[in-house]
Amino acid sequence: MIIRKLLAEDAGEYKKLRLEALQNKPEAFASSYEEECGNPADFYAKRFASGLSAEFGIFEKGALGGTAALIKETKLKLKHRAIIAAVYVKPEYRGRGAARKLIEAALSEASGDHNIEQVTLSVESGNEPAKRLYASFGFTVYGVEKRALKIGENYYDEDHMILYLS
């Protein structure tokens, strides 16, 4: 498996994976399938090129199997922070260290930016495998947001986690 930053030419494959993630794990994302299905691939290509985030993909035999994004804060008072988001690994890549490698790539990017001192993320409170993974990197829960997401008539809580780099 190869980890690398996503490029404009990955946008079509990324869109397919993103829509799969939003359908298969809607409780893991603030965005919905309905909101994103109309986005053209160019929407993602522009995002990859913007420099406002570092979006990583894990590839095997040229196929995209998972993603994670590191979003760097741009406001002067927030430049010491970054957010890990959009983490998803296809079922056939799970249990093989793909998610760990994606988080390692995002944290390596954060560590390489002298401005970033802390990284946060949010995870659906019932997603124990993801919470264990994040905890293994040193992330700790600093709050639980009750009813953070509402899908139909169901509510989902989110654990907010933080890792201090310095």
N, C-alpha and C positions, 0 to 999 in steps of 0.2 A: 504494500500500500504506500502511496506517495501523497504527501501533504504539500500543498502549495496555495499561494494566494490566487483567488479567482480573477480571471481576466474577462474582458468584454466578450471574447469569443466563447466563454463558458455560459453566457447568459441564458441561452435556450435550454441547456441541460439543467441549469440552476432553477429556472422557472418550473420545470417539470418536477424536480425534487421538492421545491418549496410547496407546490400545490399538493403533492403527495403528503408532505408533513402536515399541512393544514387540514387535510382530510382525515389522516390516520390518528393524529394527536392534537385535536383542536384545543384541548385544555392546556397545551404547552405553549401556546402563542397568543399574544394579544390581537394579532391580525387574524382575519377569517378568510376562508377559501373564497367566499363570495366577494370580498373586497379585493382580493389579489388576482382572481382568475382573469380579470379584464386587463391587467397590466401587460403591455407588450414586453418582449424579451429585452428591448432597448432600454426599458425602465431600469432593469437590473444592470445592464451594461454601463449605463451612466453612473449608477451608484458605485459600481466597482471602481470606476475611473475617478470618482470624486475626491478620493483621498481622505474623506471624513471617517471612513471605517476601513478596517482590514478584514476582508472576508476570506476565510480559508475553506478549501475543499479537500476531501480525501478521495483519491482515485485509485482504482485497481483495473488494470487492462484498459485504461482510458475512460472508464465509466465513473461518474460522480456518485459516491456512496454516502456522503455526509458533509455537513457544513457547520461552521461556527463563525461568528462575527465578533470583532472587537471594535466597539464604537467609542471613539475618543471624544470627550467633551471639548467644545470649542470656546465657550465663554471664559473670559479671563479668570474669574473666580472659581471655575470648575475644571480648569485644565489639568489638575492633579488627579482627575478621575477618568475612568473608562468603564465601559459596560460590556459584558459578554452577553450576546443574544443570538437568536436564530440557530440554536444548536439542535441538530437533527441528524440521526444516523439511520440509514435504511436497515430493516430487520436482518437482512442477510450479512450485514457488516457488524452487527452487534455481537458482543462476547469475544471480539478479536482485537480489542484495544483501540478501535477507531475513534471513539469519543475521547478517550484519554489523549490520543495524539492530537486531536483537534484543539482540545483545551490547552495542551502544552504549547501548541503553535500560537494560540491567542495570548497566552501569558508571556511567551518569549517576546512577542511583538510589544506587549505592554512594558516589559522589563527593559527593552531596548530604547524606550522613549523616556528620556530623563525627566520629563514633566509628570509622568504618571506615577502616583504614589499608592493608589488603591484601585481595585477592580471590584465591581459589584455585578450581581446577576440576580434574577428571580427565577424560581422553580416551583412548579405546581407541588403543593405540600404533600400530596400522596405519591409523588414520583421518587420512591426510596432509592432505586439504583442511581439516578442522577444526583440525588443529595449525597449519597455515599461517595460518588466520584468527586464531586466538588469539595467535600470535606477532606478527601485524601490529598488535595492540593493545599489545604489549610484554610479554605473558606469556612466562615462561621455564620450562623444565622444571627441577624441583628433585628429582625422583626418578622411578624407574620401578618399579612394583609388578608383579613377575612373577606370572603366573597369578592375576591379581586377580579375574577372573570365570571361572566354569566353567559351560558350557552343554552339557549332555550329556556327551560325553567330550572336548570341546574347551575349551582354556584360552585366555584373552585377557589380555594385559598392558595395564596402564594407565600413561600418563604423567601425573604430577601436576605441574600448572603453577601459577605464582603471578605476580601483578602487584602491585607495591607502589604505593600511591596517594600515600604521603607518606614 
